[in-house]
Amino acid sequence: MVLEKYSIGIGDRFGRQGRAQLAAVMKAKEAGIEIVPVWNKSHREHTIIGTLPADVRKEADDAVRLLAWDGSYYVDADHIGLKNVDLFIEASDFFTLDIAESIGQAGNDDEIRAFVDKNKKYAGSVSIPGIDEVFEVTEENIKSIGSKYLKAVKEAGEIYRHIEAAKGADNFITEVSMDETDQPQSPVEMLFILAAVAEERIPAQTIAPKFSGRFNKGVDYVGDIDGFAKEFEQDVAVVKFAVKEFGLPDNLKLSVHSGSDKFSIYGPMNKVLKKFDAGLHIKTAGTTWLEELIGLAAAGGDGLEIAREVYGGAVERFDELCGPYATVIDIDKDALPTPQVVNGWSGTEYADALRHDQSCPKYDPNFRQLLHVGYKVAAQMGQRYLEALEKYEDVIAANVTANIYQRHIRSVFM
Ligand SMILES: [Zn+2]
């Protein structure tokens, strides 16, 4: 399986918006941009919401059939490791091998020595086409990169071979992800990580580094935008170079786990992709669920009632809901509106506070982030929540499609 140049990871907490999400990709196609959809859901998300990988497969297959999509599409076992990959083998054909936890763990000395021996030819000045800066690399640098990342890459190799044994090498796409960690990887680190990935014979088609800055869930990028732009450009150049240098798959590209809505860096990314004629996989995570809430609130009546209740429940269970996402949210708890205040809001007021429109004075990033991680409250409403999604399907679907197409696809790829 060969992943296309442009692909978008579309998360869907409740698995009801597959068609609305696919409609956004189809709009892009009508506008002349070919993007393939990848439905992704992590083990963490499945556990919180009580769904199975087979549910995502069904959602994807149904959406594709109902809208008669004739392009490729994939189902991503997002952020899996050896301990849970088996649950995803059958339903998935895209595997995001998460090795972040093993970064920094001491590797085997002999293996590190072999890694340094193999790569010491790069000690000295390294020039990479497309990057003005010349990198000065020492054997010591290579050793410390090996010490920090080799164990993690070996682990990716183990997971890869486990999947390969079950599915056959050509029947799935492999991503290596290192994004859920505190420290960003520099472009030089990326270069040697890719050397290790090649040495480990992992045919990675996408690689997800941790970039500088904060990628909080559902809100904009926090950090130095010019610094990000430079880092992103250098990573794109490093990936191109590594493909030739180490014999990695030709279509290897970056995967950006955006946590959604990184509007301020989409522009710089778009420019770099065009400059290098590079591909990209972008995961937009779970803001589709927020579009559901916006739709319910805007619909009024019992829709708005549910939206208010979800917020009330989220405030009550703040610590429990935020805990698993601690590294990717920044909520000022004292600045949150009280549930009493929110219960007095109209549907429009609720939607304005939640919708990610930074030009709207009523937009509230604290409110938005809490609801982003608050999907467990809706999950526990069970049928009542799902029935409301059905009842207000039209207004919700319109929001979901417009969000993905207008705010994400257009700014990243067009
Ligand atoms: Zn991620």
Boltz pocket constraint, residues with backbone or C-beta under 6 A from the ligand:
constraints:
  - pocket:
      binder: B
      contacts: [[A, 79], [A, 177], [A, 179], [A, 180], [A, 257]]
      max_distance: 6.0
